[in-house]
Structures are given as structure tokens and as C-alpha cells.
Amino acid sequence: MKRSRDKAASELFAALYPRLAGWCRRLVDDDETAHEIASEAFTRLWARWTSVDEPRGFLYVTAANIVRDHWRKMERERRAMRHVTSEAALHPHTDPSDPSIRLLVQSLPERLRVPILLHYYADMPIREVSVLTGRKEGTIKADLHAARELLRAHLRKSLDHTL
């Protein structure tokens, strides 16, 4: 029993780790951090191995949450650096002409952010996002639409500031 469970875990790791790490890499723009996040997601999966029905979904949702925490930490560090440098005294805000999609996605409410990350960044179909989040496909479609509109509005506002 243990041997078959270990073999299944090993096969799952071999099949999913490269793609999960690559997905994380696109989100955090750093190889080492991406591998740390993917590894942590697998560690959390192994801790719940017998109670997880959908390991792939668990991994991506867990990684999305770890990425969100990473983004928050990075933003706190950026704010602290701006605060303690003399440049921050001259320019206390970031340049609005340089909108960061990552920060915009991070700023979305969780109910909108998770479907965006799973659908657009993990290339999951709406049906799978629906199953993983436990929400109806129509709700996922509506949330994706709302998220795109919010992102579009933020980008438009940023562009208006530069003109």
C-alpha cells in the first residue's frame, strides 16, 4: 500500500512539477523563488495526500496563495525601501506610466484573482477552474469578466496619467 502510494506521488511529481514551477516562474519572475513555491506547494500536498481529491488543483491553488503572499512581501519591502531612501523623499509614489500587471492582479479581490491566475496563467479551462474553486462555470465567467474590466480600468487610468 505504502509503496503504491509513494509511486503515485513520485509519478505525480514528475508529471506536474516542471509545469507548476514554470507557471510560478512567470508569476514571480525568479527561478529560485518559483522552485521554492512549487516545492512548498508539493510539501503541503504531501501533508494532506490522503485527503486531497484533486492534487493538480490543490497544487495550483496552493501555489497561487503562496505567490500572493510573496507579492505582498515584495510590495512591503519595496515600500520600506522607498521610505528609507532619499529618492523616496523626492518621488514617494511609483511611476503611474509603468503599471505592473502583477501588482494589478495582486490587488484584485481573491474571488477574482484566483480564477484569473488559474485560467490565464495556468491555462486551465473554465470548467476546471469551476471544479477547483467549487463555483459554477457561469460564476467563473462572470468573475473573469469583472476582473478583466477592473484591470482594464486600472490600465486606462494609468495611461491617462501619462498623457
For each residue, the residues with C-beta under 8 A, 3 or more apart:
1: 4 5
2: 5 6
3: 6 7
4: 1 7 8
5: 1 2 8 9 49
6: 2 3 9 10
7: 3 4 10 11
8: 4 5 11 12
9: 5 6 12 13 46 49
10: 6 7 13 14
11: 7 8 14 15
12: 8 9 15 16 55
13: 9 10 16 17 42
14: 10 11 17
15: 11 12
16: 12 13 19 20 55 56 59
17: 13 14 20 21 38 42
18: 21 22
19: 16 22 23
20: 16 17 23 24 38 41 42 59 60 63
21: 17 18 24 25 34 35 37 38
22: 18 19 25 26 34
23: 19 20 26 27 60 63 121 122
24: 20 21 27 28 33 34 35 37 38 63 67
25: 21 22 28 29 30 31 34
26: 22 23 29 121
27: 23 24 34 67 102 117 121
28: 24 25 33 34 37 67 70 71
29: 25 26 102
30: 25 33 34
31: 25 34 35
32: 35 36
33: 24 28 30 36 37 70
34: 21 22 24 25 27 28 30 31 37 38
35: 21 24 31 32 38 39
36: 32 33 39 40
37: 21 24 28 33 34 40 41 63 66 67 70
38: 17 20 21 24 34 35 41 42 63
39: 35 36 42 43
40: 36 37 43 44 62 63 66
41: 20 37 38 44 45 59 60 62 63 66
42: 13 17 20 38 39 45 46 59
43: 39 40 46 47
44: 40 41 47 48 58 62
45: 41 42 48 49 52 55 58 59 62
46: 9 42 43 49
47: 43 44
48: 44 45 51 52 58
49: 5 9 45 46 52
50:
51: 48
52: 45 48 49 55 58
53:
54: 57 58 131 132
55: 12 16 45 52 58 59
56: 16 59 60
57: 54 60 61 128 131 132
58: 44 45 48 52 54 55 61 62
59: 16 20 41 42 45 55 56 62 63
60: 20 23 41 56 57 63 64 117 118 122 124 132
61: 57 58 64 65 114 118 132 133
62: 40 41 44 45 58 59 65 66
63: 20 23 24 37 38 40 41 59 60 66 67
64: 60 61 67 68 113 114 117 118
65: 61 62 68 69
66: 37 40 41 62 63 69 70
67: 24 27 28 37 63 64 70 71 117
68: 64 65 71 72 106 113
69: 65 66 72 73
70: 28 33 37 66 67 73 74
71: 28 67 68 74 75 102 103 106
72: 68 69 75 76 106
73: 69 70 76 77
74: 70 71 77 78
75: 71 72 78 79 103 106
76: 72 73 79 80
77: 73 74 80 81
78: 74 75 81 82
79: 75 76 82 83
80: 76 77 83 84
81: 77 78 84 85 88
82: 78 79 85 87 88 92 94
83: 79 80 88
84: 80 81 88
85: 81 82 88 89
86: 89 90
87: 82 90 91
88: 81 82 83 84 85 91 92
89: 85 86 92
90: 86 87
91: 87 88 95
92: 82 88 89
93: 96
94: 82 98
95: 91 98
96: 93 99 157 158 161 162
97: 158 159 161 162
98: 94 95
99: 96 103 104 154 155 158 159
100: 103 104
101: 104 105 151
102: 27 29 71 105 106
103: 71 75 99 100 106 107
104: 99 100 101 107 108 151 154 155
105: 101 102 108 113 116 117 151
106: 68 71 72 75 102 103 113
107: 103 104 154
108: 104 105 112 113 116 147 150 151
109: 112 113
110: 113 114
111: 114 115 143
112: 108 109 115 116 143 144 146 147 150
113: 64 68 105 106 108 109 110 116 117 147
114: 61 64 110 111 117 118 133
115: 111 112 118 119 129 133 140 143 144 147
116: 105 108 112 113 119 120 121 144 147
117: 27 60 64 67 105 113 114 120 121 122
118: 60 61 64 114 115 121 122 124 128 129 132 133
119: 115 116 122 123 124 125 126 129 140 144
120: 116 117 123
121: 23 26 27 116 117 118
122: 23 60 117 118 119
123: 119 120
124: 60 118 119 128 129 132
125: 119 128 129
126: 119 129 130 137 140 141 144
127: 130 131 137
128: 57 118 124 125 131 132
129: 115 118 119 124 125 126 132 133 140
130: 126 127 133 135 136 137 139 140
131: 54 57 127 128 134
132: 54 57 60 61 118 124 128 129
133: 61 114 115 118 129 130 140
134: 131
135: 130 139 140 143
136: 130 139 140
137: 126 127 130 140 141
138: 141 142
139: 130 135 136 142 143
140: 115 119 126 129 130 133 135 136 137 143 144
141: 126 137 138 144 145
142: 138 139 145 146
143: 111 112 115 135 139 140 146 147
144: 112 115 116 119 126 140 141 147 148
145: 141 142 148 149
146: 112 142 143 149 150
147: 108 112 113 115 116 143 144 150 151
148: 144 145 151 152
149: 145 146 152 153
150: 108 112 146 147 153 154
151: 101 104 105 108 147 148 154 155
152: 148 149 155 156
153: 149 150 156 157
154: 99 104 107 150 151 157 158
155: 99 104 151 152 158 159
156: 152 153 159 160
157: 96 153 154 160 161
158: 96 97 99 154 155 161 162
159: 97 99 155 156 162 163
160: 156 157 163
161: 96 97 157 158
162: 96 97 158 159
163: 159 160
